[in-house]
Amino acid sequence: MVYLRNNSIELHIIPSSKRTDELIHTLVRVWEESVRASHHFLNEQDILRLIPFVNQAIRSIDTLIVSYCNNTPVGFMGIEARKIEMLFVQPTYFGTGIGGHLVRTAINQHHVIYVDVNEQNQHATGFYRHLGFHTFERTETDGQGNPFPILRMCLAEASRPDVSI
């Protein structure tokens, strides 16, 4: 258990066999609320079109780590092949340290060194830069071919911040 700004936060790795429909539904809601609060470049149609992809990604990602506050999921991260594939926090918990704690866990316990970020989400790009990631590639489109540029980022080992938990 970790204490972040007066909140008791627990991180749980959820194996695929324990990813219930109820948990998936809750995490998709966390994703949707987070995206609505942070991905202002997406319109309603974009968000609705992405929901099935998010649902499938949560079900199938190699490592799923869920952040709980008072037994309620308030954030989650998916990791695969040393890369953060998804990290979303419920907007009411923005700025509480949950995202940073998830990333430090990814780096320290799962040896993550990569993340892709929507270029238009400047808060996220700044967040990852603050944690020691730097851009090594830019694409004009996202993974589904949509016109949302992606920044491919890598942890800069030489300038790696103290990421101890």
Phi and psi restraints in degrees (value plus and minus 20) as a CYANA .aco file:
   2 VAL   PHI    -144.7  -104.7
   2 VAL   PSI     124.6   164.6
   3 TYR   PHI    -128.2   -88.2
   3 TYR   PSI     100.8   140.8
   4 LEU   PHI    -145.4  -105.4
   4 LEU   PSI      95.4   135.4
   5 ARG   PHI      22.4    62.4
   5 ARG   PSI      40.2    80.2
   6 ASN   PHI      49.3    89.3
   6 ASN   PSI     -10.5    29.5
   7 ASN   PHI    -133.6   -93.6
   7 ASN   PSI     114.6   154.6
   8 SER   PHI    -107.4   -67.4
   8 SER   PSI      96.2   136.2
   9 ILE   PHI    -135.4   -95.4
   9 ILE   PSI     111.7   151.7
  10 GLU   PHI    -137.4   -97.4
  10 GLU   PSI     116.1   156.1
  11 LEU   PHI    -126.3   -86.3
  11 LEU   PSI     113.4   153.4
  12 HIS   PHI    -149.0  -109.0
  12 HIS   PSI     110.4   150.4
  13 ILE   PHI    -101.9   -61.9
  13 ILE   PSI     104.8   144.8
  14 ILE   PHI    -126.3   -86.3
  14 ILE   PSI      88.2   128.2
  15 PRO   PHI     -85.5   -45.5
  15 PRO   PSI     135.4   175.4
  16 SER   PHI     -77.1   -37.1
  16 SER   PSI     -51.4   -11.4
  17 SER   PHI     -89.2   -49.2
  17 SER   PSI     -36.7     3.3
  18 LYS   PHI    -125.4   -85.4
  18 LYS   PSI     -12.4    27.6
  19 ARG   PHI    -106.5   -66.5
  19 ARG   PSI      64.8   104.8
  20 THR   PHI     -92.3   -52.3
  20 THR   PSI     141.0   181.0
  21 ASP   PHI     -78.4   -38.4
  21 ASP   PSI     -58.5   -18.5
  22 GLU   PHI     -83.2   -43.2
  22 GLU   PSI     -64.7   -24.7
  23 LEU   PHI     -83.8   -43.8
  23 LEU   PSI     -65.4   -25.4
  24 ILE   PHI     -78.9   -38.9
  24 ILE   PSI     -65.7   -25.7
  25 HIS   PHI     -79.6   -39.6
  25 HIS   PSI     -63.4   -23.4
  26 THR   PHI     -84.1   -44.1
  26 THR   PSI     -63.7   -23.7
  27 LEU   PHI     -88.4   -48.4
  27 LEU   PSI     -54.9   -14.9
  28 VAL   PHI     -83.8   -43.8
  28 VAL   PSI     -58.0   -18.0
  29 ARG   PHI     -84.6   -44.6
  29 ARG   PSI     -61.9   -21.9
  30 VAL   PHI     -79.5   -39.5
  30 VAL   PSI     -66.4   -26.4
  31 TRP   PHI     -76.4   -36.4
  31 TRP   PSI     -70.1   -30.1
  32 GLU   PHI     -81.8   -41.8
  32 GLU   PSI     -65.0   -25.0
  33 GLU   PHI     -83.7   -43.7
  33 GLU   PSI     -61.8   -21.8
  34 SER   PHI     -84.1   -44.1
  34 SER   PSI     -64.9   -24.9
  35 VAL   PHI     -84.5   -44.5
  35 VAL   PSI     -62.1   -22.1
  36 ARG   PHI     -82.2   -42.2
  36 ARG   PSI     -51.4   -11.4
  37 ALA   PHI    -106.6   -66.6
  37 ALA   PSI     -37.4     2.6
  38 SER   PHI    -148.0  -108.0
  38 SER   PSI     -41.7    -1.7
  39 HIS   PHI    -126.6   -86.6
  39 HIS   PSI      47.6    87.6
  40 HIS   PHI     -86.8   -46.8
  40 HIS   PSI     -32.1     7.9
  41 PHE   PHI    -100.7   -60.7
  41 PHE   PSI     -30.9     9.1
  42 LEU   PHI    -112.0   -72.0
  42 LEU   PSI     120.4   160.4
  43 ASN   PHI    -118.2   -78.2
  43 ASN   PSI     157.1   197.1
  44 GLU   PHI     -77.9   -37.9
  44 GLU   PSI     -63.1   -23.1
  45 GLN   PHI     -83.5   -43.5
  45 GLN   PSI     -60.5   -20.5
  46 ASP   PHI     -79.6   -39.6
  46 ASP   PSI     -66.5   -26.5
  47 ILE   PHI     -83.3   -43.3
  47 ILE   PSI     -68.0   -28.0
  48 LEU   PHI     -82.7   -42.7
  48 LEU   PSI     -57.0   -17.0
  49 ARG   PHI     -86.7   -46.7
  49 ARG   PSI     -50.5   -10.5
  50 LEU   PHI    -101.6   -61.6
  50 LEU   PSI     -41.0    -1.0
  51 ILE   PHI     -73.4   -33.4
  51 ILE   PSI     -67.3   -27.3
  52 PRO   PHI     -81.3   -41.3
  52 PRO   PSI     -55.7   -15.7
  53 PHE   PHI     -85.2   -45.2
  53 PHE   PSI     -61.4   -21.4
  54 VAL   PHI     -85.1   -45.1
  54 VAL   PSI     -65.2   -25.2
  55 ASN   PHI     -75.8   -35.8
  55 ASN   PSI     -68.9   -28.9
  56 GLN   PHI     -86.5   -46.5
  56 GLN   PSI     -59.4   -19.4
  57 ALA   PHI     -83.5   -43.5
  57 ALA   PSI     -62.1   -22.1
  58 ILE   PHI     -83.8   -43.8
  58 ILE   PSI     -59.6   -19.6
  59 ARG   PHI     -86.4   -46.4
  59 ARG   PSI     -54.6   -14.6
  60 SER   PHI    -129.2   -89.2
  60 SER   PSI     -29.3    10.7
  61 ILE   PHI     -79.4   -39.4
  61 ILE   PSI     122.3   162.3
  62 ASP   PHI     -75.5   -35.5
  62 ASP   PSI     -75.2   -35.2
  63 THR   PHI    -141.4  -101.4
  63 THR   PSI     101.5   141.5
  64 LEU   PHI    -136.5   -96.5
  64 LEU   PSI     101.7   141.7
  65 ILE   PHI    -136.3   -96.3
  65 ILE   PSI     105.1   145.1
  66 VAL   PHI    -132.6   -92.6
  66 VAL   PSI     114.7   154.7
  67 SER   PHI    -118.3   -78.3
  67 SER   PSI     105.4   145.4
  68 TYR   PHI    -134.6   -94.6
  68 TYR   PSI     120.5   160.5
  69 CYS   PHI    -146.6  -106.6
  69 CYS   PSI     100.5   140.5
  70 ASN   PHI      33.9    73.9
  70 ASN   PSI      25.4    65.4
  71 ASN   PHI      44.9    84.9
  71 ASN   PSI      -3.9    36.1
  72 THR   PHI    -136.8   -96.8
  72 THR   PSI     108.2   148.2
  73 PRO   PHI     -82.9   -42.9
  73 PRO   PSI     105.5   145.5
  74 VAL   PHI    -143.0  -103.0
  74 VAL   PSI     -23.0    17.0
  75 GLY   PHI    -190.6  -150.6
  75 GLY   PSI     141.7   181.7
  76 PHE   PHI    -178.2  -138.2
  76 PHE   PSI     140.3   180.3
  77 MET   PHI    -162.7  -122.7
  77 MET   PSI     120.1   160.1
  78 GLY   PHI    -135.4   -95.4
  78 GLY   PSI     115.0   155.0
  79 ILE   PHI    -145.4  -105.4
  79 ILE   PSI     119.3   159.3
  80 GLU   PHI    -172.7  -132.7
  80 GLU   PSI     111.8   151.8
  81 ALA   PHI      31.3    71.3
  81 ALA   PSI      32.3    72.3
  82 ARG   PHI      41.4    81.4
  82 ARG   PSI       6.8    46.8
  83 LYS   PHI    -153.9  -113.9
  83 LYS   PSI     114.6   154.6
  84 ILE   PHI     -95.9   -55.9
  84 ILE   PSI      95.2   135.2
  85 GLU   PHI    -112.6   -72.6
  85 GLU   PSI     -44.0    -4.0
  86 MET   PHI    -179.9  -139.9
  86 MET   PSI     120.8   160.8
  87 LEU   PHI    -170.9  -130.9
  87 LEU   PSI      97.2   137.2
  88 PHE   PHI    -159.8  -119.8
  88 PHE   PSI     120.0   160.0
  89 VAL   PHI    -148.2  -108.2
  89 VAL   PSI     119.3   159.3
  90 GLN   PHI     -78.3   -38.3
  90 GLN   PSI     114.2   154.2
  91 PRO   PHI     -74.3   -34.3
  91 PRO   PSI     -54.0   -14.0
  92 THR   PHI     -85.7   -45.7
  92 THR   PSI     -32.5     7.5
  93 TYR   PHI    -128.3   -88.3
  93 TYR   PSI     -13.1    26.9
  94 PHE   PHI     -79.0   -39.0
  94 PHE   PSI     119.0   159.0
  95 GLY   PHI      60.3   100.3
  95 GLY   PSI     -14.4    25.6
  96 THR   PHI    -112.6   -72.6
  96 THR   PSI     -28.8    11.2
  97 GLY   PHI      81.3   121.3
  97 GLY   PSI     -23.0    17.0
  98 ILE   PHI     -82.8   -42.8
  98 ILE   PSI     -66.9   -26.9
  99 GLY   PHI     -80.3   -40.3
  99 GLY   PSI     -65.2   -25.2
 100 GLY   PHI     -82.7   -42.7
 100 GLY   PSI     -60.4   -20.4
 101 HIS   PHI     -83.6   -43.6
 101 HIS   PSI     -61.4   -21.4
 102 LEU   PHI     -82.4   -42.4
 102 LEU   PSI     -64.9   -24.9
 103 VAL   PHI     -85.7   -45.7
 103 VAL   PSI     -62.8   -22.8
 104 ARG   PHI     -82.4   -42.4
 104 ARG   PSI     -57.1   -17.1
 105 THR   PHI     -83.7   -43.7
 105 THR   PSI     -62.9   -22.9
 106 ALA   PHI     -80.5   -40.5
 106 ALA   PSI     -63.9   -23.9
 107 ILE   PHI     -89.6   -49.6
 107 ILE   PSI     -69.9   -29.9
 108 ASN   PHI     -96.9   -56.9
 108 ASN   PSI     -54.5   -14.5
 109 GLN   PHI    -126.4   -86.4
 109 GLN   PSI     -40.5    -0.5
 110 HIS   PHI    -142.9  -102.9
 110 HIS   PSI     -13.3    26.7
 111 HIS   PHI      36.5    76.5
 111 HIS   PSI      15.4    55.4
 112 VAL   PHI     -88.2   -48.2
 112 VAL   PSI     118.4   158.4
 113 ILE   PHI    -153.7  -113.7
 113 ILE   PSI     -23.9    16.1
 114 TYR   PHI    -147.0  -107.0
 114 TYR   PSI     133.5   173.5
 115 VAL   PHI    -178.3  -138.3
 115 VAL   PSI     124.9   164.9
 116 ASP   PHI    -127.6   -87.6
 116 ASP   PSI     118.5   158.5
 117 VAL   PHI    -154.3  -114.3
 117 VAL   PSI     119.4   159.4
 118 ASN   PHI     -84.7   -44.7
 118 ASN   PSI     103.8   143.8
 119 GLU   PHI     -77.7   -37.7
 119 GLU   PSI     -53.6   -13.6
 120 GLN   PHI     -94.1   -54.1
 120 GLN   PSI     -31.6     8.4
 121 ASN   PHI    -113.1   -73.1
 121 ASN   PSI      59.3    99.3
 122 GLN   PHI     -83.7   -43.7
 122 GLN   PSI     -50.2   -10.2
 123 HIS   PHI     -82.4   -42.4
 123 HIS   PSI     -64.0   -24.0
 124 ALA   PHI     -87.7   -47.7
 124 ALA   PSI     -61.5   -21.5
 125 THR   PHI     -83.7   -43.7
 125 THR   PSI     -59.9   -19.9
 126 GLY   PHI     -85.5   -45.5
 126 GLY   PSI     -59.5   -19.5
 127 PHE   PHI     -78.9   -38.9
 127 PHE   PSI     -69.2   -29.2
 128 TYR   PHI     -89.3   -49.3
 128 TYR   PSI     -56.8   -16.8
 129 ARG   PHI     -82.1   -42.1
 129 ARG   PSI     -61.5   -21.5
 130 HIS   PHI     -79.3   -39.3
 130 HIS   PSI     -51.7   -11.7
 131 LEU   PHI    -109.0   -69.0
 131 LEU   PSI     -14.4    25.6
 132 GLY   PHI      82.9   122.9
 132 GLY   PSI     -12.4    27.6
 133 PHE   PHI    -108.0   -68.0
 133 PHE   PSI     129.7   169.7
 134 HIS   PHI    -154.9  -114.9
 134 HIS   PSI     133.5   173.5
 135 THR   PHI     -97.5   -57.5
 135 THR   PSI     110.7   150.7
 136 PHE   PHI    -138.3   -98.3
 136 PHE   PSI     -29.9    10.1
 137 GLU   PHI    -179.5  -139.5
 137 GLU   PSI     130.3   170.3
 138 ARG   PHI    -151.1  -111.1
 138 ARG   PSI     115.3   155.3
 139 THR   PHI    -135.2   -95.2
 139 THR   PSI     132.0   172.0
 140 GLU   PHI     -96.9   -56.9
 140 GLU   PSI     -43.9    -3.9
 141 THR   PHI    -148.8  -108.8
 141 THR   PSI     142.1   182.1
 142 ASP   PHI    -104.2   -64.2
 142 ASP   PSI    -194.9  -154.9
 143 GLY   PHI     -83.8   -43.8
 143 GLY   PSI     -40.1    -0.1
 144 GLN   PHI    -117.9   -77.9
 144 GLN   PSI     -13.6    26.4
 145 GLY   PHI      63.9   103.9
 145 GLY   PSI     -11.2    28.8
 146 ASN   PHI     -96.6   -56.6
 146 ASN   PSI     133.7   173.7
 147 PRO   PHI     -98.3   -58.3
 147 PRO   PSI      33.1    73.1
 148 PHE   PHI    -138.8   -98.8
 148 PHE   PSI      80.5   120.5
 149 PRO   PHI     -76.5   -36.5
 149 PRO   PSI     121.5   161.5
 150 ILE   PHI    -134.5   -94.5
 150 ILE   PSI     115.3   155.3
 151 LEU   PHI    -120.6   -80.6
 151 LEU   PSI     102.2   142.2
 152 ARG   PHI    -110.9   -70.9
 152 ARG   PSI     103.4   143.4
 153 MET   PHI    -140.6  -100.6
 153 MET   PSI     132.2   172.2
 154 CYS   PHI    -153.4  -113.4
 154 CYS   PSI     124.8   164.8
 155 LEU   PHI     -89.6   -49.6
 155 LEU   PSI     104.6   144.6
 156 ALA   PHI    -103.5   -63.5
 156 ALA   PSI      77.2   117.2
 157 GLU   PHI     -78.1   -38.1
 157 GLU   PSI     -58.2   -18.2
 158 ALA   PHI     -86.4   -46.4
 158 ALA   PSI     -51.7   -11.7
 159 SER   PHI    -131.7   -91.7
 159 SER   PSI       2.3    42.3
 160 ARG   PHI     -80.7   -40.7
 160 ARG   PSI     106.6   146.6
 161 PRO   PHI     -93.1   -53.1
 161 PRO   PSI     148.0   188.0
 162 ASP   PHI     -87.8   -47.8
 162 ASP   PSI      91.3   131.3
 163 VAL   PHI    -130.1   -90.1
 163 VAL   PSI      -0.4    39.6
 164 SER   PHI     -87.3   -47.3
 164 SER   PSI     129.9   169.9
